[in-house]
Structures are given as C-alpha cells and as structure tokens.
C-alpha cells in the first residue's frame, strides 16, 4: 500500500488537517496525530479507518494504477467522438 500522489493537505486548526484527493474528489478531516501516523510514518496496519481511506482514494495499492487510470481516461476523451447533430429550420 502507498499514499496517493494526488492529495492536497491544508491545516484547519492546531489539531486537524483537511485532505483533498484530486483523483477521487473526496475530502476528509483527520487529527494531526492520525495524519502523522498514516501519511508521514506510513503505519497502515493498525489504523482503524484504513478501509475508508482506501475507498476514498487516499491510500492506494499502487500509484501506477492511478497513473494508468488517468492515462486511460485521457485516451478515451481524445478518441471519443460525440455525434454532431445539425438542426435546420423548417419555417419558410
């Protein structure tokens, strides 16, 4: 497991941090103690909310998977062809 490369951190007060995942667009507020434990020390094993962090995209199995997903999304956008509909007035 690893920490996602797509996280923005902001302090909310002296005791909490706000994390935003630009990958999943999820927000979460953690205590500074929990933030230090998980995101600095990378102590994942005994953290009780690990499943939630994984579901929200803050912790990933492999950062390469996130990169691949982004590349696939980008490739799909480039290759996608939206149909063009032409509308003509029938009033004369």
Sine and cosine of phi, psi and omega as CSV:
sin_phi,cos_phi,sin_psi,cos_psi,sin_omega,cos_omega
0.00,0.00,0.45,-0.89,-0.01,-1.00
-0.52,-0.85,0.23,-0.97,0.04,-1.00
-1.00,0.07,0.70,-0.71,0.02,-1.00
-0.85,0.52,0.55,-0.83,0.06,-1.00
-0.99,0.16,-0.06,1.00,-0.16,-0.99
-0.91,-0.41,0.79,0.62,-0.03,-1.00
-0.85,-0.53,0.71,-0.71,0.12,-0.99
-0.92,-0.38,0.75,-0.66,-0.04,-1.00
-0.93,-0.37,0.66,-0.75,0.08,-1.00
-0.62,-0.78,0.71,-0.70,0.05,-1.00
-0.97,0.22,0.72,-0.70,0.02,-1.00
-0.99,-0.12,-0.57,0.82,0.08,-1.00
-0.34,-0.94,-0.25,-0.97,-0.04,-1.00
-0.94,0.34,-0.29,0.96,-0.11,-0.99
-0.90,-0.44,-0.10,1.00,-0.11,-0.99
-0.67,-0.74,0.42,-0.91,0.12,-0.99
-0.79,-0.61,0.53,-0.85,0.09,-1.00
-0.97,-0.26,0.78,-0.63,0.05,-1.00
-0.91,-0.42,0.66,-0.76,0.05,-1.00
-0.81,-0.59,0.79,-0.61,0.06,-1.00
-1.00,-0.08,0.93,-0.38,0.04,-1.00
-0.95,0.31,-0.25,0.97,0.04,-1.00
-0.98,0.18,-0.75,0.67,-0.06,-1.00
-0.97,-0.23,-0.12,0.99,-0.07,-1.00
0.89,0.46,0.45,0.89,0.02,-1.00
-1.00,-0.06,0.52,-0.86,0.11,-0.99
-0.91,-0.42,0.51,-0.86,0.13,-0.99
-0.45,-0.89,0.60,-0.80,0.08,-1.00
-0.95,-0.32,0.78,-0.62,0.02,-1.00
-0.82,-0.57,0.42,-0.91,0.16,-0.99
-0.94,0.34,0.39,-0.92,0.06,-1.00
-0.86,0.51,-0.60,0.80,0.01,-1.00
-0.88,0.47,-0.73,0.68,0.03,-1.00
-0.91,0.41,-0.64,0.77,0.03,-1.00
-0.87,0.50,-0.74,0.67,0.00,-1.00
-0.87,0.49,-0.68,0.73,-0.04,-1.00
-0.89,0.45,-0.74,0.67,-0.12,-0.99
-1.00,0.05,-0.75,0.66,-0.18,-0.98
-1.00,-0.04,-0.30,0.96,0.05,-1.00
-0.97,-0.24,-0.80,0.60,-0.03,-1.00
-0.99,0.13,-0.27,0.96,-0.02,-1.00
0.84,0.54,0.68,0.73,0.06,-1.00
-1.00,-0.05,1.00,0.06,-0.07,-1.00
-1.00,0.08,-0.54,0.84,-0.23,-0.97
-0.83,0.55,-0.69,0.72,-0.09,-1.00
-0.94,-0.33,0.36,0.93,0.03,-1.00
-1.00,0.06,0.85,-0.53,-0.16,-0.99
-0.93,0.36,-0.35,0.94,-0.04,-1.00
-0.95,-0.31,0.40,0.92,-0.03,-1.00
-0.86,0.51,-0.67,0.74,0.00,-1.00
-0.85,0.53,-0.64,0.77,0.02,-1.00
-0.91,0.41,-0.68,0.73,0.02,-1.00
-0.90,0.44,-0.56,0.83,0.05,-1.00
-0.94,0.35,-0.73,0.68,0.00,-1.00
-0.87,0.49,-0.57,0.82,-0.02,-1.00
-0.99,0.10,-0.10,0.99,0.08,-1.00
1.00,0.02,0.21,0.98,0.03,-1.00
-0.99,0.13,-0.52,0.86,0.07,-1.00
-0.89,-0.46,0.74,-0.68,-0.04,-1.00
-0.80,-0.60,0.36,-0.93,0.08,-1.00
-0.94,0.34,-0.60,0.80,-0.09,-1.00
-0.36,-0.93,0.83,-0.56,0.01,-1.00
-0.90,0.44,-0.42,0.91,0.04,-1.00
-0.89,0.46,-0.54,0.84,0.04,-1.00
-0.89,0.45,-0.65,0.76,0.03,-1.00
-0.90,0.43,-0.68,0.74,0.02,-1.00
-0.89,0.46,-0.69,0.72,0.01,-1.00
-0.89,0.46,-0.68,0.73,0.04,-1.00
-0.87,0.49,-0.68,0.73,0.02,-1.00
-0.90,0.43,-0.65,0.76,0.04,-1.00
-0.90,0.44,-0.64,0.77,0.02,-1.00
-0.92,0.40,-0.67,0.74,0.05,-1.00
-0.87,0.49,-0.70,0.71,0.00,-1.00
-0.90,0.44,-0.69,0.73,0.00,-1.00
-0.90,0.43,-0.62,0.78,0.02,-1.00
-0.91,0.41,-0.61,0.79,0.02,-1.00
-0.91,0.41,-0.63,0.77,-0.02,-1.00
-0.94,0.35,-0.63,0.77,-0.08,-1.00
-1.00,0.06,-0.23,0.97,-0.04,-1.00
-0.95,0.32,0.71,-0.71,0.03,-1.00
-0.89,-0.45,0.94,-0.34,0.07,-1.00
-0.97,0.23,0.69,-0.73,0.02,-1.00
-0.92,0.40,0.59,-0.81,0.03,-1.00
-0.98,-0.21,0.81,-0.59,0.00,-1.00
-0.92,-0.38,0.82,-0.57,0.05,-1.00
-0.98,-0.20,0.75,-0.66,-0.01,-1.00
-0.91,-0.42,0.82,-0.58,0.02,-1.00
-0.91,-0.42,0.61,-0.79,0.04,-1.00
-0.95,0.32,0.67,-0.74,0.06,-1.00
-0.97,-0.23,0.01,1.00,0.03,-1.00
-1.00,0.10,0.73,-0.68,0.04,-1.00
-0.84,-0.54,0.00,0.00,0.00,0.00
